[in-house]
Amino acid sequence: MTFTHHEETPYSEHPFAEIVRILGKGKKGSRPLTQEEAYRAMKMILADEVLPVQLGAFLMLMRVKEETAEELAGFVQAAMESFMESFQIDDEGLVDLDWSSYAGKRRHLPWFLLSALLLAENGITVFMHGASGHSAGRLYTENMLGYLGLACAHSVEEARQQLEQQHFSYLSLEHFCPKLNEIIELRPILGLRSPVHTLVRMLNPFKAPYSIQGIFHPSYRAVHQHAALLLEQPHMAVLKGEGGETERNPDMECLVQSVHHGKLSDENWPALFTRRHIKPDELNPERLSQLWRGDYIDEFAMASVIGTTAIALNLLEITDDQQQAYDIAMGYWQSRDRNKFSRK
């Protein structure tokens, strides 16, 4: 990397220094980035045009203040452009629903996987993307699919084939945007999540018309919603999911914040139980296929699967009525092919 040296000073300022200064110039002097500045910053990061010390400063300054919708939109726009060539124009229309999975589960099993597979079994093509291993003690999607006899894709082309063959595919971030994956893996070093954990949820690499995201901190719901509006995403829903994944906790009221063709909407889904369930003592991934087969009975798990499916059906505009969405989801569950998923 070369920098232009001016005669009047021994060193010229690094181009990224302006970004760090905007964010870090004290309580009165600092401000959020504009969407264009955020776009420019992420373009530089993804092109390896920033120094490690600058990246660390940027990530932690952003973490302290938290992302605005404009910043998030700029980051997502730059990230999408960085891997655009890996995806084809023909890919548009291949995926119905983009489903992000980056948090990992800690208190409960990832029942949302069965929701996604239930949709896929009924002809809705679901593309799931995520990352694993960045937080200790969590169960990540790519390590759970084997318990259902499913293999992760290892390339965009393989994901494309799986989507065509089985209406479902999971592809790790490292296979389509390795630089962002590298930054996510800094979490154990920095000790905190970074804006990358937020932006990856909104990537939607196949440009599906519908996307759904789960977050852990409630304040991020509106940020995702307004960023989707700025990015002109046609249909997006975000909810505070169990453990931060895209999964409805049936014990709690669930606020879903959406965008549909430029219009914002908020919808409350009531709790499905009057009393909260006690979390299990251990998480046995074998339970995923056992629940699907009907060999394991768990009212919380089943309500989570059906409840999450209902929210997705509502987003997909299959119905706009909560009870009808729940009834359709229940019908999918009752008529599922119980022999479909078992560990290979």
C-alpha positions in Angstrom: 0.0 0.0 0.0 1.4 3.4 -0.9 0.5 6.8 0.3 1.2 10.2 -1.2 3.8 12.2 0.8 3.4 16.0 0.9 6.5 18.2 1.2 5.4 20.2 4.2 5.0 17.1 6.5 7.0 13.9 6.7 3.8 11.8 6.6 0.4 12.4 5.0 -2.8 11.4 6.8 -4.1 7.9 6.1 -7.4 8.1 4.2 -9.2 6.1 6.9 -8.1 8.5 9.7 -11.0 10.8 8.8 -13.5 8.0 9.6 -11.9 7.3 12.9 -11.8 11.0 13.7 -15.5 11.5 12.9 -16.5 8.7 15.3 -13.9 9.5 18.1 -13.5 13.2 18.4 -14.9 13.5 21.9 -18.4 13.8 23.3 -19.0 17.1 21.5 -16.9 16.7 18.4 -17.9 13.2 17.3 -21.0 12.3 15.2 -22.4 9.3 13.4 -21.3 8.5 9.9 -23.6 9.4 7.0 -24.7 6.5 4.8 -22.2 7.5 2.2 -19.3 7.7 4.7 -20.3 4.3 6.2 -20.3 2.9 2.6 -16.8 4.4 2.0 -15.5 3.1 5.3 -16.7 -0.5 4.7 -15.4 -0.4 1.1 -11.9 0.4 2.4 -12.1 -2.3 5.1 -13.2 -5.0 2.7 -10.5 -3.9 0.2 -7.8 -4.3 3.0 -7.0 -0.6 2.8 -7.0 0.0 6.5 -4.4 -0.9 9.1 -5.2 -3.3 11.9 -5.0 -0.6 14.6 -7.5 1.5 12.6 -9.9 -1.4 12.2 -9.8 -2.1 15.9 -10.4 1.5 16.7 -13.3 1.7 14.2 -15.0 -1.4 15.4 -14.9 -0.4 19.1 -15.9 3.2 18.5 -18.9 1.9 16.6 -19.7 -0.6 19.3 -19.7 2.1 22.0 -22.1 4.4 20.2 -24.1 1.6 18.3 -25.0 1.8 14.6 -27.5 4.1 13.1 -29.8 2.9 10.3 -27.8 5.1 7.9 -24.5 3.6 8.9 -25.9 0.0 8.7 -27.4 0.7 5.2 -24.0 2.0 4.0 -22.1 -1.0 5.5 -24.6 -3.5 3.9 -24.4 -1.7 0.5 -20.6 -1.9 0.5 -20.6 -5.6 1.6 -23.1 -6.6 -1.0 -21.0 -5.0 -3.7 -17.9 -6.8 -2.5 -19.2 -10.3 -3.3 -21.7 -9.4 -6.1 -19.6 -11.2 -8.7 -20.0 -14.5 -6.9 -23.7 -14.4 -7.5 -25.4 -14.4 -10.9 -28.3 -12.3 -12.4 -30.1 -15.6 -12.9 -30.0 -16.1 -9.1 -32.7 -13.5 -8.6 -35.9 -15.5 -8.2 -34.1 -18.6 -6.9 -34.7 -17.8 -3.2 -38.0 -16.8 -1.6 -36.8 -16.2 1.9 -33.3 -15.1 3.2 -32.8 -16.2 6.8 -29.7 -15.1 8.8 -28.3 -17.3 11.5 -25.3 -15.7 13.3 -26.0 -15.7 17.1 -25.9 -19.4 18.0 -28.1 -20.9 20.7 -27.2 -21.3 24.4 -30.4 -21.8 26.4 -32.5 -23.9 23.9 -31.8 -26.0 20.8 -32.1 -24.2 17.4 -35.8 -25.1 16.8 -35.9 -22.5 14.1 -34.1 -24.9 11.8 -37.2 -27.1 11.8 -39.3 -24.0 10.9 -37.1 -23.3 7.9 -37.2 -26.9 6.8 -41.0 -27.0 7.2 -41.3 -24.0 4.8 -38.9 -25.7 2.4 -40.9 -28.9 2.5 -43.9 -26.8 1.4 -42.2 -25.3 -1.6 -40.8 -22.1 -0.1 -37.1 -21.8 -1.0 -35.0 -20.7 2.1 -31.4 -19.6 2.0 -29.7 -19.5 5.4 -26.3 -17.9 6.0 -24.3 -17.6 9.2 -21.0 -18.0 11.0 -19.8 -20.2 13.8 -17.4 -20.3 16.7 -17.1 -16.6 17.5 -18.8 -17.0 20.9 -17.9 -19.8 23.2 -20.6 -22.2 24.5 -23.1 -21.8 21.7 -24.6 -24.2 19.2 -24.2 -22.9 15.7 -26.4 -23.8 12.7 -23.6 -25.2 10.6 -22.7 -27.7 13.4 -26.4 -28.7 13.9 -27.4 -29.6 10.3 -25.6 -32.9 10.4 -28.0 -34.0 13.2 -30.8 -33.7 10.6 -28.8 -35.5 7.9 -28.1 -32.3 6.0 -24.8 -31.0 4.7 -23.8 -27.4 4.6 -22.9 -25.9 1.2 -19.2 -25.0 0.8 -19.5 -22.7 -2.2 -22.1 -20.4 -3.8 -22.5 -23.0 -6.6 -23.1 -25.8 -4.2 -25.7 -23.6 -2.4 -27.4 -23.0 -5.7 -27.6 -26.7 -6.3 -29.1 -27.4 -2.9 -31.6 -24.7 -3.3 -32.8 -26.1 -6.6 -32.9 -29.7 -5.2 -34.3 -29.3 -1.7 -35.5 -25.7 -1.4 -33.0 -25.2 1.5 -29.3 -24.4 1.8 -27.0 -23.1 4.5 -23.8 -21.4 3.4 -21.2 -20.0 5.9 -20.1 -16.4 5.6 -16.5 -17.5 5.1 -17.5 -18.9 1.7 -18.9 -15.8 0.2 -17.4 -12.9 2.2 -14.2 -14.1 4.0 -13.1 -10.7 5.1 -16.3 -10.1 7.1 -16.0 -13.6 8.6 -12.4 -12.7 9.6 -13.7 -9.6 11.4 -16.4 -11.6 13.2 -13.8 -13.9 14.5 -12.1 -11.0 16.3 -14.8 -11.1 19.0 -12.8 -13.3 21.4 -9.8 -10.9 20.9 -11.8 -7.6 21.3 -14.2 -9.0 23.9 -17.2 -7.4 22.2 -19.4 -7.9 19.2 -18.9 -5.3 16.4 -21.1 -3.7 13.7 -20.2 -6.6 11.5 -22.4 -8.9 13.7 -25.3 -6.5 12.8 -24.6 -6.0 9.1 -24.2 -9.6 8.2 -27.7 -10.4 9.2 -29.0 -8.0 6.4 -26.8 -9.3 3.6 -29.4 -11.3 1.6 -26.8 -12.4 -1.0 -29.3 -14.1 -3.4 -31.5 -10.9 -3.3 -34.5 -12.8 -2.1 -37.7 -10.7 -2.1 -38.3 -11.6 1.6 -35.8 -11.6 4.4 -36.1 -12.3 8.1 -33.7 -11.5 10.9 -33.4 -12.2 14.6 -31.7 -9.8 17.1 -31.0 -10.0 20.8 -31.0 -6.3 21.8 -34.5 -4.8 21.3 -33.1 -1.4 20.2 -31.6 -3.0 17.1 -35.1 -4.0 15.7 -35.9 -0.4 14.6 -32.3 0.0 13.2 -32.7 -3.0 11.0 -36.2 -1.9 10.0 -35.1 1.6 8.9 -31.9 0.3 7.3 -34.0 -2.0 5.1 -36.1 1.0 4.2 -33.0 2.9 3.1 -31.8 -0.1 1.1 -35.2 -0.3 -0.6 -35.5 -4.0 0.4 -39.1 -5.0 -0.6 -40.0 -7.2 2.4 -38.1 -7.6 5.6 -39.1 -8.6 9.2 -37.0 -8.4 12.3 -37.8 -9.8 15.8 -36.1 -10.2 19.2 -35.4 -13.9 18.8 -34.6 -16.5 21.4 -30.9 -16.2 22.0 -30.6 -13.6 19.2 -31.6 -16.1 16.5 -34.6 -15.8 14.2 -36.8 -17.8 16.5 -40.0 -16.9 18.3 -39.9 -17.6 22.0 -43.4 -19.0 22.6 -43.3 -18.0 26.3 -43.1 -14.3 25.5 -44.9 -11.6 23.5 -43.0 -11.1 20.2 -42.9 -7.7 18.5 -42.2 -8.1 14.7 -41.1 -4.9 12.9 -41.4 -5.1 9.1 -40.9 -3.2 5.9 -43.3 -3.9 2.9 -42.7 -1.9 -0.2 -41.4 1.2 1.6 -44.0 1.1 4.4 -43.1 0.3 8.0 -45.3 -1.8 10.2 -45.1 -3.2 13.7 -47.1 -6.2 14.9 -47.3 -7.9 18.3 -47.6 -11.6 18.5 -48.9 -12.8 21.9 -47.2 -15.3 24.1 -48.5 -18.9 23.4 -48.3 -20.0 27.0 -49.4 -18.3 30.3 -46.5 -19.7 32.3 -42.8 -19.8 31.3 -41.0 -23.0 30.7 -37.8 -24.0 32.6 -34.9 -24.2 30.3 -33.5 -27.7 29.8 -30.6 -28.9 31.8 -28.7 -30.0 28.7 -29.0 -29.4 25.0 -29.0 -32.6 23.0 -29.0 -31.9 19.2 -30.4 -35.4 18.6 -33.7 -33.9 19.8 -34.0 -31.9 16.6 -34.6 -35.0 14.4 -36.5 -36.8 17.2 -39.0 -33.9 17.4 -39.4 -33.9 13.6 -40.0 -37.7 13.6 -42.4 -37.5 16.5 -40.2 -39.6 18.8 -39.7 -36.7 21.2 -42.5 -34.6 22.7 -41.8 -31.1 23.9 -44.6 -28.5 23.9 -42.1 -25.5 24.1 -40.1 -26.8 21.1 -43.2 -27.5 19.0 -44.7 -24.1 19.8 -41.4 -22.5 18.9 -41.3 -24.3 15.5 -44.9 -23.5 14.7 -44.8 -20.0 16.0 -41.7 -19.1 14.1 -43.2 -20.7 10.9 -46.4 -18.6 11.4 -44.4 -15.3 11.6 -42.5 -16.3 8.3 -45.8 -17.1 6.6 -47.1 -13.7 7.6 -44.0 -12.0 6.2 -44.3 -14.0 3.0 -47.8 -12.6 2.5 -49.3 -16.1 2.4 -51.7 -14.6 4.9 -52.0 -11.4 6.9 -54.0 -12.9 9.8 -52.1 -14.2 12.8 -54.5 -17.0 13.6 -54.6 -18.2 10.0 -50.8 -18.1 9.8 -50.7 -20.3 12.9 -53.3 -22.7 11.5 -51.4 -23.0 8.2 -48.1 -23.6 10.1 -49.8 -26.2 12.3 -51.2 -27.9 9.1 -47.6 -28.0 7.7 -46.4 -29.6 10.9 -49.1 -32.2 11.1 -48.6 -33.3 7.5 -44.8 -33.2 7.5 -42.8 -36.1 6.1 -41.7 -37.6 9.4 -39.1 -39.8 7.8 -37.3 -37.0 6.0 -34.6 -35.9 8.5 -32.4 -38.3 10.3 -28.7 -38.3 11.0 -26.6 -39.8 8.3 
